[in-house]
Amino acid sequence: MSAKRILLVTEEWAGSGHRMAAEALAEALIELRPTAYVKVVSGLQTASPALREISRFFYLHMLRYNPGLWQKMHRNDKKWAAVLNKPLAVWLSRRMVRELIDRERPDVVVATHAYCFSALAEAKRKGAKPYQLVGVPTDFCVHRFWIHPETDAYVVAHEQLADPIRADRRLERTPVLEYGIPIRRTFQSSALQDKASWKDQLGLGPQQFTVLISGGEGGYGSMEEVIRVLMREPEPLQIVVITGKNHSLQEKLVRLTSSCPPVHNVIVRGYEPEIWKWMSAADVFLTKPGGISIAEALAVQTPLVLFQPLPGQEWRNLSFLLKHEAAFYARTTDEISQIVRQLRYSPAERKEVSQRMASLSKPDSAEQIAKYLLQL
């Protein structure tokens, strides 16, 4: 019997979280079945590098210069989903078949980003070998870009997120699994160690209240302004800032924090491959509401303070968490200080929000999804 061939198709130009989810799945698949053929690929980079660069340029410039328009486009997802379904999907599917599907001959194709999902669905009809198509949205929402009748199964972050799929009569019999967003197993195991132990291991003061600040891989958000506000706090704080791959921001923040009042301990770091250690050590995690960051924080149950969501799915992620009272939303930097102070002096409130986070958390998501994929 030949080894099962599983292709994990993602995109990294719209944020690293989609690829991290695919890599977490790949890790779980190989651990469960070492003989399986598992490969993570960038859909657009493989099928059309030129379209990938155009999409990346458009996305980044929209975020920078006209985020309101991007938010409006995301709300009107029915119209844009039609564009992704046809004609773009038809054209792109031909390239997918030629450059990816017929070369890899997968048994199962899993998508962690919606951009190429319709093209992969169209490619099912054109490839030389049939395959099962599974959609894994990596946010706490399911927009219409994911909806396609050729889908064999979906995996969503929460049972409520099955509603947009079930609303389409063509998908009434399609399995919708509530296994969660796939994250690395290390987040599950790190939650077993208490925060004081993690702080000590990382060279932090074990008993000092610690705020972790991150703007994702690109270092988004007004991090300089946030740090200035927190450095004005009268009581000692331990502030850890992760700037991701934004090297210029890291240098700027190092200069800023060199004049920090001695009452505080401020640490500025770049990209952290073992971010789970810092997340597990923190008493509060201040970040933008990206799907992967939220899923990871839920796994270690570190209270979330969400700030400056990017337009589109991050506003939907924020809305979902606020509905379940599993995070705090700061509209201004002054509100950040107020919330940090509130959580600092109320261990009972921190415990309550951590318990609500635990009810939404699915730390073994990658393993559960991998088991399902291997039996298809």
C-alpha positions in Angstrom: 0.0 0.0 0.0 1.5 3.4 -1.0 2.0 6.1 1.6 -0.8 8.7 1.9 0.1 11.9 0.1 -1.1 15.1 1.8 -0.6 18.6 0.4 -0.9 21.6 2.7 -1.5 24.7 0.6 -1.1 28.1 2.3 -0.1 31.7 1.7 2.4 33.8 3.6 2.1 37.1 1.8 -1.0 38.0 3.9 0.5 37.1 7.2 2.6 34.3 8.7 -0.2 32.7 10.7 -1.6 30.8 7.7 1.8 29.1 7.1 2.3 28.5 10.8 -1.0 26.6 10.9 0.0 24.5 7.9 3.4 23.7 9.5 1.7 22.7 12.8 -0.5 20.3 10.8 2.6 18.9 9.0 4.4 18.3 12.3 1.4 16.5 13.7 0.9 14.4 10.6 4.5 13.2 10.5 4.4 12.4 14.2 1.3 10.3 13.8 2.4 8.6 10.6 6.1 9.0 9.7 5.7 7.2 6.4 3.2 9.7 5.0 4.2 12.2 2.3 3.5 15.6 3.7 4.4 18.9 2.0 3.6 22.5 2.7 3.5 24.8 -0.3 2.6 28.4 -1.1 -0.3 28.2 -3.6 0.2 31.4 -5.4 4.0 31.2 -5.4 3.7 27.8 -7.0 1.0 28.6 -9.5 1.6 32.2 -10.4 4.5 34.1 -8.7 3.5 37.3 -10.6 0.0 37.2 -9.2 1.4 36.5 -5.8 3.5 39.7 -6.0 0.6 41.7 -7.2 -1.7 40.4 -4.4 1.0 41.1 -1.8 1.6 44.7 -3.1 -2.2 45.4 -3.2 -2.8 43.9 0.3 0.1 45.8 2.1 -0.7 49.1 0.4 -4.4 48.8 1.2 -3.5 48.2 4.9 -1.2 51.2 4.9 -3.0 53.8 2.8 -6.7 52.8 2.8 -7.6 50.4 5.6 -11.2 51.6 5.5 -11.6 50.5 1.9 -10.2 47.0 2.8 -12.6 46.7 5.6 -15.5 47.6 3.3 -14.4 45.0 0.8 -14.2 42.4 3.5 -17.7 43.2 4.6 -18.9 42.8 1.0 -17.4 39.3 0.8 -20.3 37.9 -1.2 -19.3 40.0 -4.2 -15.5 39.3 -3.9 -16.1 35.6 -3.3 -17.8 35.5 -6.7 -14.6 36.9 -8.3 -12.5 34.3 -6.5 -14.8 31.5 -7.6 -15.0 32.6 -11.2 -13.3 33.7 -13.4 -10.1 33.9 -11.4 -10.5 30.4 -9.9 -10.9 28.9 -13.4 -7.8 30.5 -14.7 -5.8 29.8 -11.6 -7.0 26.2 -11.4 -5.4 25.4 -14.8 -2.0 26.6 -13.4 -2.6 24.7 -10.2 -3.2 21.4 -12.0 -0.1 21.9 -14.2 2.3 23.3 -11.6 1.2 21.5 -8.5 -1.6 18.9 -8.5 -0.5 16.7 -11.4 3.1 16.9 -10.1 2.4 16.0 -6.5 -0.6 13.7 -7.1 -2.0 14.2 -3.6 -4.7 12.1 -1.9 -5.7 15.0 0.3 -5.3 18.7 -0.2 -5.7 21.0 2.8 -6.0 24.8 2.5 -5.2 27.2 5.4 -5.8 30.3 3.3 -8.9 31.1 1.3 -7.3 32.9 -1.7 -6.5 29.7 -3.7 -9.4 27.6 -2.2 -11.8 28.0 -5.1 -8.9 27.3 -7.6 -8.1 24.1 -5.7 -11.8 23.1 -5.8 -11.9 23.7 -9.6 -8.7 21.7 -9.9 -10.4 18.7 -8.5 -12.4 18.4 -11.7 -9.3 18.8 -14.0 -6.5 16.9 -12.3 -5.4 13.4 -13.4 -6.0 12.0 -9.9 -9.0 12.8 -7.6 -8.3 14.1 -4.1 -10.2 15.1 -1.0 -10.3 18.9 -0.3 -10.4 20.2 3.2 -10.7 23.9 4.2 -9.2 25.0 7.5 -10.0 28.7 8.2 -7.4 30.1 10.6 -9.6 32.8 12.1 -12.6 33.0 14.4 -14.9 33.6 11.5 -15.7 32.0 8.1 -16.1 34.4 5.3 -17.7 33.5 1.9 -14.3 33.1 0.2 -14.3 29.6 1.8 -17.7 28.5 0.5 -17.5 26.0 -2.4 -19.6 22.9 -3.1 -16.5 20.8 -4.1 -15.3 20.9 -0.5 -15.1 17.5 1.3 -14.8 18.8 4.8 -14.2 22.0 6.9 -12.4 22.5 10.2 -13.5 25.5 12.2 -12.4 27.2 15.4 -15.8 27.0 17.2 -19.2 25.3 16.7 -20.9 28.7 16.0 -18.6 29.2 13.0 -20.3 26.3 11.2 -23.4 28.5 10.5 -22.2 30.3 7.3 -21.3 26.9 5.9 -24.5 25.3 6.8 -26.4 28.2 5.3 -25.4 27.0 1.9 -27.7 24.2 0.8 -25.0 22.7 -1.4 -22.9 22.0 1.7 -25.7 20.5 3.9 -24.0 17.1 4.0 -20.4 18.3 4.1 -18.7 17.5 7.5 -17.9 20.6 9.6 -15.5 19.6 12.3 -15.0 21.8 15.4 -11.4 20.9 16.1 -10.0 24.4 16.3 -7.2 26.3 14.6 -4.1 24.2 14.3 -1.2 25.4 16.6 2.1 23.8 17.6 1.9 21.1 20.4 4.4 23.2 22.4 1.6 25.6 23.4 -0.4 22.7 24.9 2.6 21.4 26.9 3.8 24.8 28.0 0.5 25.5 29.8 1.3 22.8 32.3 4.2 24.9 33.7 3.3 27.9 36.0 4.2 31.4 35.0 6.7 31.9 37.7 8.7 29.0 36.5 8.6 30.3 32.9 9.7 33.7 34.1 12.6 32.2 36.0 13.6 30.1 33.0 13.7 33.2 30.7 15.7 35.3 33.2 12.7 37.4 34.2 11.7 38.3 37.7 9.5 35.4 38.8 7.2 37.6 40.9 7.1 40.7 38.8 3.9 41.5 36.8 4.8 40.9 33.1 3.3 42.5 30.0 4.1 40.9 26.7 3.6 43.1 23.6 3.6 41.9 20.0 2.4 43.2 16.7 2.7 39.9 14.8 5.6 39.0 12.5 5.5 42.5 10.9 5.4 44.4 14.2 2.1 46.1 13.5 0.5 48.6 15.9 1.6 51.8 17.6 4.1 49.9 19.7 6.3 53.0 20.5 3.3 54.8 21.8 2.2 51.8 23.9 5.6 51.4 25.5 5.8 55.2 26.3 2.4 54.9 28.1 3.4 51.8 30.1 6.8 53.3 31.1 4.8 56.1 32.8 3.2 53.6 35.2 4.3 54.3 38.8 4.5 50.7 39.9 7.2 48.3 38.6 6.4 46.5 35.4 8.3 43.8 33.4 7.7 44.7 29.7 8.7 42.3 27.0 8.4 43.6 23.4 8.5 41.2 20.4 9.0 43.1 17.1 9.0 40.0 14.8 11.0 40.5 11.6 10.6 44.3 11.7 14.3 45.1 12.4 13.9 48.9 12.1 11.2 48.9 14.7 13.4 46.8 17.0 16.2 49.3 16.7 13.9 52.2 17.3 12.4 50.6 20.5 15.8 49.7 21.8 16.8 53.4 21.6 13.5 54.4 23.2 13.7 52.0 26.1 17.3 52.9 26.9 15.9 55.9 28.8 13.3 53.8 30.6 12.8 54.7 34.3 14.8 52.2 36.5 11.6 51.1 38.2 10.7 49.1 35.1 12.4 46.2 33.3 12.0 46.4 29.5 13.2 43.8 27.1 13.1 44.3 23.3 13.5 41.2 21.1 13.1 40.5 17.4 11.6 37.3 15.9 11.0 34.7 18.6 10.7 31.1 17.2 9.8 29.9 20.7 7.2 32.5 21.4 5.2 30.1 23.5 7.8 30.5 26.3 7.2 34.3 26.5 3.5 33.9 26.1 3.3 31.4 28.9 5.4 33.6 31.2 3.4 36.8 30.6 0.5 37.9 32.9 -1.0 39.9 30.1 -0.6 39.6 26.4 -1.1 42.8 24.3 -1.5 42.1 20.6 -3.6 42.6 17.5 -6.4 39.9 17.1 -4.8 37.6 14.5 -6.3 34.2 14.5 -3.1 32.2 15.3 -2.0 34.6 18.0 -5.5 34.3 19.6 -5.5 30.5 19.4 -2.0 30.3 21.0 -3.0 32.7 23.8 -6.1 30.6 24.5 -4.0 27.5 24.7 -1.8 29.0 27.5 -4.7 31.0 28.9 -2.8 34.3 29.1 -5.3 37.2 29.3 -5.5 39.1 26.1 -5.6 42.8 25.6 -6.4 43.4 21.9 -5.4 46.7 20.2 -5.6 48.1 16.7 -7.1 45.2 14.8 -6.2 45.1 11.1 -9.2 45.6 8.8 -11.1 42.5 7.7 -11.0 39.2 9.7 -9.2 40.7 12.7 -12.3 42.8 13.5 -14.4 39.6 13.3 -11.9 37.8 15.6 -12.2 40.7 18.1 -16.0 40.6 17.9 -16.1 36.8 18.6 -13.8 37.1 21.7 -15.7 40.0 23.1 -19.0 38.2 22.6 -17.6 35.4 24.8 -15.9 37.8 27.3 -12.6 36.1 26.6 -10.5 39.2 25.9 -10.3 42.9 26.6 -10.3 45.6 23.9 -8.3 48.8 24.3 -9.3 51.6 21.9 -6.6 53.9 23.0 -3.2 53.7 24.7 -4.7 55.2 27.9 -7.2 52.3 28.0 -4.3 49.9 27.7 -2.8 51.3 30.9 -6.2 51.1 32.6 -6.8 47.5 31.6 -3.2 46.5 32.6 -3.7 48.2 36.0 -7.1 46.5 36.4 -5.7 43.0 35.7 -2.6 43.6 37.8 -4.5 44.3 41.0 -7.3 41.8 40.4 -6.0 38.2 40.4 -9.6 37.0 40.6 -10.5 38.8 37.4 -7.4 37.3 35.6 -8.5 33.9 36.8 -12.0 34.4 35.5 -11.0 35.5 32.0 -8.5 32.6 31.9 -11.3 30.2 32.6 -13.4 31.7 29.8 -10.4 31.4 27.5 -10.0 27.8 28.4 -13.6 27.1 27.4 -12.7 28.3 23.9 -9.3 26.7 23.7 -8.5 23.7 21.6 -4.8 23.1 22.2 -4.8 19.6 20.6 -6.3 20.9 17.4 -3.4 20.0 15.1 -3.4 16.4 16.4 -7.2 16.0 16.0 -7.1 17.4 12.5 -4.2 15.2 11.5 -6.0 12.1 12.7 -9.0 13.0 10.6 -6.9 13.7 7.5 -5.0 10.4 7.8 -8.3 8.4 7.8 -9.7 10.1 4.7 
